[in-house]
Amino acid sequence: MLLNFLWFGLILLAFVSDLLTGMPFSSGMDGLSGARAGLELALTLAGPVCLWSGLSQAMERAGLTEGLCTALRPVLRRLFPVCAKDSEGFWNLCGNLSANLLGLGNAATPLGIRTAQRMQALSGGGGASDELCLLVVMNTASLQLIPSTVAAVRAQLGAAHAFDILPAVWLASACSVGAGILAAKGLKRCWRT
């Protein structure tokens, strides 16, 4: 209900601003052009998301996801010791992190939600567990090997080589994930009761 009032207030403010600047209905025209640009972006991103989601499904059927989970298990067991003991939670966690590695934030979201729900159940409810906080940090920082969404946007905007940003993305995402993990582990000790 509050959101309805907020939207109405913003639209009213834009209309009053248009009247005061002597350009009536310019916000309406800008809104329509913004909606068009938003739809174009959504259609541009739909292709790569479908491609990588399909590739993810093919990887799962071919058993490559299981191999990736096996390769990630030593690292994830140290970061998420409780979740690593639960097969359902661990598979959701692996799928979530794999989707993030491929730069598929949209595909990672449902798996991240299922992982968070499973972690909440494993911790017995109550507040957010340390592992759940770390999951949120890792999803926010998101180590990416293939930034497919950014590459799709760059290709739409006319970049000659959409993936030439890979080294910078790898460095920046590795630094952000490392800093996030260190902060989460360090703050875990500070807030422990």
Order of alpha helices (4+ residues) and beta strands (2+ residues): alpha-alpha-alpha-alpha-alpha-alpha-alpha-alpha-alpha
